[in-house]
C-alpha cells in the first residue's frame, strides 16, 4: 500500500513540474507576441518637439510618464539618438509642459535663443547652474566640451528651458542733501569732512589686480569686493572696474623703458654689412633705426597680454610667437620655434659685445636644461621683453645675467 501511495505522489509531482516548465517556456513567447502586437503603453494624440539639451529620461519627466512607456510608444531603446526638432509621441496619460502648450509653431520657429555673456570668474558648470540647465545641455547647445576655453565677453546660447540670471540692480549715488541753513554767526556749524568718492578704472595692457589696487591706493580685498571678483579672475584691457575710495598712498606710475637710439660705429657694426667699413657713417642707418622703432613700439604694445603655448598673437603669445609676430611688423619672417630661431641671423658674443635693440636672447629649457627652449628680445641696453610662462603675461624686465644666457642672435644688423 505504501509503495502505491509513494508512486502516486511521484507521478503527481512530475505532472506539476511538467506543467510549470511548459508554462515557463511559453512565457517568453507570449510576451514576445504581446510586444509584437501592441506597445505596453498606448499613444496619445499629443506630440512633443525635442529641444536643445533634451534627453529621453528628462523628456519622460517633463511629460509626466515613465521612461519605459515613452520608449515603447516611440519604438525606441534607451540608447536611441534624438535630435532637436524631432517629434515624439506622448504616451497616454502624459501632458505637454506648460511652455510647450503655450508656444505656437510660428513663435517657436522665429524666436532667437537667449544669450549669456561670460564674465570674469565664470566657468561652464557655474554658468549652467546660473541658467538653471544641465552642464551637458549647455555644452551641447554651444558645441563645447569640458575642456573648451571660455573668456569674458564670449556669448553663449541659453539652452531651452534655461533663464538668464537677473541683472544686479544698478547702484546709484545718493542725491546731495539740501544745504543746511546757515547757523548764527555766534555759533558757526562745523563743516563735516567730505566722504571720498568711488571712481572707475579702465584696465590697460599689462594690468593685474594687485597692481591696479596699488595704483589706486586701495587694498586688493576692497577692489575684489567692489567688483565681485576673486584673486584668480581674468581681466582684459578695456574693462571698467569700480574703485573704492583710496585708503592707502597712491604711488607714481613707473614709465616704460624708452627705445634706445643706436649709434652705429665701426666696432658695433659688421663692416661687410655697412658699405663704409669702420667710419660709422652708414647711409642705411635711418632705415635701420625706423625698423627698430617699429619693432620696439609693437613689443611694448603687447605688454600684459596672456601667455598661451603655440600662439603668435594678436591676443596671446608664447615666447617664440612674440618674436615671430614682432619681426613680421618689419617684413622679416622667422620660424615659430625658439630652437630654430637660434639658427637665424648673426651670432653675437654677449660677453664682449654690447647688445642692441632687436637682438634675440636664448636660454635653455627648464624641462631640458641642455636644449634651447626660451627666447626674448632686447629693447634697450638693460631691458628685454618676453612671454615667459602661463603664470605670467608678456612683460619687460632686466636683461638676464650673462651666465644665464646661452646664445644671442642679431637678426637686424645696423
C-alpha positions in Angstrom: 0.0 0.0 0.0 2.8 2.4 0.9 4.5 1.7 -2.3 1.4 2.5 -4.3 0.9 5.8 -2.5 4.6 6.8 -3.0 4.3 6.1 -6.7 1.1 8.1 -6.9 2.7 11.1 -5.2 5.8 11.0 -7.5 3.5 10.9 -10.6 1.6 13.9 -9.3 4.8 15.9 -8.6 6.1 15.1 -12.1 2.9 16.4 -13.7 3.1 19.6 -11.7 6.7 20.2 -12.6 5.9 19.5 -16.2 3.1 22.0 -16.2 5.3 24.7 -14.6 8.1 24.0 -17.0 5.8 24.2 -20.0 4.4 27.5 -18.6 7.8 29.0 -18.1 8.8 28.0 -21.6 5.7 29.5 -23.0 6.0 32.8 -21.1 8.7 34.5 -23.3 6.8 33.5 -26.5 3.6 35.0 -25.0 5.4 38.2 -24.0 7.0 38.5 -27.4 3.7 38.1 -29.1 2.2 40.7 -26.9 5.1 43.0 -27.6 4.8 42.5 -31.3 1.0 43.1 -31.3 0.9 46.4 -29.4 3.1 48.5 -27.1 2.7 48.2 -23.4 1.6 51.9 -23.3 -1.0 53.5 -25.5 -0.1 56.6 -27.6 -2.0 59.9 -27.2 -2.6 62.5 -29.9 -0.1 64.8 -28.3 3.3 65.3 -29.8 6.4 66.7 -28.0 9.2 68.6 -30.0 12.7 67.8 -28.9 14.6 70.9 -27.8 18.3 71.7 -27.4 19.7 69.8 -24.4 16.8 67.3 -24.2 17.5 63.6 -23.3 15.0 60.8 -23.0 14.7 60.4 -19.3 14.4 64.2 -18.9 11.6 64.3 -21.6 9.7 61.5 -19.8 9.9 63.5 -16.6 8.6 66.6 -18.4 5.7 64.7 -19.8 4.8 63.0 -16.5 5.2 59.5 -17.9 7.7 56.6 -17.3 10.7 56.2 -19.4 9.7 52.6 -20.5 6.3 54.0 -21.7 8.0 56.8 -23.7 10.4 54.3 -25.3 7.5 51.9 -26.1 5.2 54.3 -27.9 8.1 55.7 -29.9 9.7 52.3 -30.6 12.9 53.5 -29.0 15.6 51.9 -26.8 17.5 53.6 -24.0 20.4 54.2 -26.4 18.2 55.8 -29.2 19.5 59.1 -30.5 17.2 62.1 -30.5 17.7 65.4 -32.3 16.3 68.9 -31.7 13.1 69.4 -33.7 12.2 65.7 -33.7 8.6 65.0 -32.9 7.9 62.3 -30.2 4.6 60.6 -29.4 3.4 61.4 -25.9 2.1 58.2 -24.1 -1.5 58.2 -22.9 -1.8 59.9 -19.6 1.1 62.3 -20.3 0.8 66.0 -20.8 3.0 68.6 -22.6 5.0 71.1 -20.5 3.2 74.5 -20.0 5.7 76.4 -22.1 5.3 73.8 -24.9 1.5 74.2 -24.8 1.6 78.0 -24.8 4.1 78.4 -27.7 2.8 78.5 -31.2 4.8 76.9 -34.1 5.4 80.3 -35.6 6.8 81.7 -32.4 9.0 78.7 -31.8 10.5 78.9 -35.2 11.3 82.6 -35.1 12.3 83.3 -31.5 16.0 83.7 -31.2 17.7 81.9 -28.3 18.6 84.0 -25.3 22.3 84.8 -25.0 24.5 84.8 -21.9 27.7 86.9 -21.8 30.6 85.3 -20.0 32.1 87.5 -17.2 35.3 87.2 -15.3 35.4 84.2 -13.0 32.8 82.2 -15.0 33.2 78.5 -15.7 30.9 76.2 -17.6 29.4 74.3 -14.6 28.8 77.6 -12.8 27.1 79.1 -15.9 24.9 76.1 -16.2 23.8 76.5 -12.6 23.1 80.2 -13.2 20.9 79.4 -16.2 19.1 76.5 -14.5 20.2 73.9 -17.1 22.4 70.8 -17.1 26.1 71.1 -18.0 25.6 68.6 -20.8 22.7 70.7 -22.2 24.9 73.9 -22.1 27.8 72.2 -23.8 25.6 70.5 -26.5 23.8 73.8 -27.4 27.1 75.7 -27.8 29.2 72.8 -29.3 31.6 72.9 -26.4 33.4 70.2 -24.4 34.6 70.1 -20.8 38.0 71.4 -21.9 36.7 74.3 -24.0 38.1 77.7 -23.2 35.7 80.5 -22.3 36.7 84.1 -21.7 35.0 87.3 -20.6 32.8 88.8 -23.4 32.1 85.4 -25.1 28.3 85.0 -25.7 26.7 81.6 -25.2 23.3 80.3 -26.3 20.9 79.6 -23.4 19.5 76.0 -23.8 15.7 75.6 -24.0 14.2 75.8 -20.5 17.1 78.0 -19.1 16.6 81.5 -17.9 19.1 84.4 -17.8 20.1 85.4 -14.2 18.5 88.7 -13.0 20.8 91.6 -13.6 22.1 93.2 -10.4 20.3 96.4 -9.5 22.5 99.4 -10.6 24.0 101.3 -7.7 23.0 105.0 -7.7 24.7 107.7 -5.9 22.7 109.3 -3.2 21.2 112.7 -4.1 23.1 115.5 -2.4 21.5 116.6 0.7 20.0 120.1 0.8 22.3 122.7 2.0 21.9 123.3 5.7 20.5 126.5 7.0 23.3 128.8 8.0 23.9 128.9 11.7 24.0 132.2 13.5 27.4 133.9 13.3 27.8 133.4 17.0 27.6 129.6 16.8 29.0 128.5 13.4 28.3 124.9 12.5 31.3 122.7 11.9 31.6 121.5 8.2 31.9 117.7 8.1 34.8 116.3 6.1 33.7 115.2 2.6 33.5 111.4 2.2 36.0 110.2 -0.5 34.1 109.2 -3.6 34.5 105.9 -5.5 35.7 106.0 -9.1 36.1 103.8 -12.1 39.3 102.5 -13.6 39.8 101.2 -17.2 42.1 98.2 -17.5 45.0 98.6 -19.8 47.6 96.2 -21.2 49.9 94.9 -18.5 47.4 95.4 -15.7 46.9 92.9 -13.0 44.6 93.1 -9.9 47.3 93.6 -7.3 48.9 96.3 -9.4 45.5 98.1 -10.0 44.8 98.1 -6.3 48.2 99.6 -5.6 47.9 102.2 -8.3 44.6 103.4 -6.9 45.6 103.3 -3.2 43.2 100.6 -2.1 43.6 97.1 -0.8 43.2 94.1 -3.0 40.4 92.8 -0.8 38.5 96.1 -1.3 39.0 96.1 -5.1 37.8 92.4 -5.4 34.7 93.1 -3.2 33.7 96.2 -5.2 33.8 94.2 -8.5 32.6 90.8 -7.3 35.9 89.2 -8.3 38.2 86.7 -6.9 42.1 86.6 -6.9 42.2 84.4 -10.0 39.6 86.4 -12.0 40.7 87.3 -15.6 40.7 91.0 -16.5 41.1 92.3 -20.1 42.1 95.6 -21.5 39.2 98.0 -21.8 37.2 96.6 -18.9 35.8 99.1 -16.4 36.4 98.4 -12.7 34.8 100.2 -9.8 37.5 101.5 -7.5 36.6 102.3 -3.8 37.9 105.5 -2.2 41.6 105.4 -1.7 42.8 104.4 1.8 46.5 104.0 1.0 49.1 106.3 -0.5 49.0 106.3 -4.4 52.4 105.7 -5.9 53.7 107.4 -9.0 53.3 105.2 -12.1 56.6 104.0 -13.4 57.4 104.7 -17.0 58.1 102.0 -19.6 61.7 101.9 -20.8 62.2 104.1 -23.9 63.6 102.8 -27.2 67.4 103.1 -27.3 68.7 105.2 -30.2 71.5 103.2 -31.8 74.7 105.0 -33.0 76.4 102.8 -35.5 80.2 102.7 -35.2 82.9 100.7 -36.9 83.1 98.4 -33.8 79.4 97.8 -33.4 78.6 97.1 -37.0 79.7 94.4 -39.3 81.9 96.2 -41.9 80.7 93.9 -44.6 77.2 95.0 -44.0 77.7 98.8 -43.7 79.2 99.8 -47.0 81.6 102.2 -45.3 83.7 100.0 -43.0 84.9 101.5 -39.8 83.7 105.0 -40.4 80.3 104.8 -38.6 78.5 106.6 -41.4 76.2 104.0 -42.9 73.6 105.5 -45.3 71.1 102.8 -44.2 71.2 103.9 -40.5 68.0 105.9 -40.7 66.1 103.0 -42.2 67.6 100.6 -39.6 66.5 102.9 -36.8 63.0 103.2 -38.2 62.7 99.4 -38.3 63.9 99.2 -34.7 61.4 101.8 -33.6 58.6 99.9 -35.2 59.7 96.7 -33.7 60.0 98.0 -30.1 56.8 100.0 -30.3 54.9 96.9 -31.3 56.5 94.9 -28.5 55.7 97.5 -25.8 52.0 97.4 -27.0 51.9 93.7 -26.2 52.8 94.1 -22.6 50.3 92.4 -20.3 48.8 90.1 -22.9 48.4 86.4 -21.7 50.9 83.6 -22.4 49.3 80.7 -24.3 51.5 78.0 -25.7 51.9 77.8 -29.5 50.2 81.2 -30.2 51.6 84.2 -32.0 49.0 86.9 -31.4 47.2 89.1 -31.7 45.8 88.4 -28.2 48.1 85.7 -26.7 51.7 84.7 -27.3 54.3 82.1 -26.3 58.0 83.2 -26.3 58.8 82.4 -29.9 55.4 83.5 -31.1 56.1 87.0 -29.7 59.4 87.1 -31.6 57.7 85.9 -34.8 54.9 88.5 -34.6 57.3 91.4 -33.8 59.6 90.7 -36.8 56.6 90.3 -39.1 56.0 94.0 -38.4 59.1 94.9 -40.3 58.8 92.3 -43.1 61.0 89.6 -41.6 59.7 86.0 -41.3 61.1 83.8 -38.5 60.0 80.3 -37.6 57.7 79.9 -34.7 60.2 77.9 -32.5 63.0 79.2 -30.3 65.4 76.4 -31.2 65.0 77.2 -35.0 65.2 81.0 -34.3 68.6 80.4 -32.6 70.0 79.4 -36.0 68.9 82.7 -37.8 70.8 86.0 -38.1 74.3 86.6 -36.9 75.8 85.2 -33.7 76.7 87.9 -31.0 79.3 87.3 -28.3 77.3 88.8 -25.4 80.3 88.6 -23.1 82.3 91.1 -25.1 79.8 93.0 -27.4 77.1 95.4 -26.4 73.6 94.1 -27.0 71.4 96.1 -29.4 67.6 96.5 -29.5 66.1 93.7 -31.5 68.8 91.1 -30.5 67.3 87.7 -29.5 68.4 86.3 -26.2 68.1 82.5 -25.9 68.0 80.3 -22.7 67.9 76.6 -22.1 64.5 75.0 -21.5 63.6 74.4 -17.8 62.5 70.9 -18.7 65.5 70.1 -20.9 68.5 72.0 -19.5 70.7 71.3 -22.5 68.3 72.4 -25.2 67.4 75.9 -26.1 63.7 76.4 -25.2 63.2 80.1 -24.4 63.7 83.4 -26.3 63.2 87.1 -25.5 64.0 90.4 -27.4 66.3 93.2 -26.2 64.6 96.5 -26.2 67.3 98.7 -24.7 70.7 98.5 -23.1 69.4 97.0 -19.9 65.9 95.5 -20.6 64.3 92.8 -22.7 60.7 91.7 -23.3 59.5 88.1 -23.1 56.4 85.9 -22.9 57.7 83.6 -20.2 55.0 81.2 -19.0 51.3 80.6 -18.4 51.7 82.2 -14.9 53.0 85.5 -16.3 51.8 87.9 -19.0 54.1 89.5 -21.6 56.4 91.6 -19.5 59.5 93.9 -19.7 62.3 93.2 -17.2 66.1 93.4 -16.7 68.3 91.5 -19.2 69.4 88.2 -17.5 72.9 87.7 -16.2 75.5 86.6 -18.7 75.7 83.2 -17.0 72.0 82.6 -17.7 72.3 83.4 -21.5 73.0 80.5 -23.9 73.1 82.4 -27.2 72.4 85.8 -28.7 71.5 86.3 -32.4 71.2 89.6 -34.3 68.5 89.4 -36.9 68.6 93.1 -37.9 72.2 94.3 -38.5 72.9 98.1 -38.4 
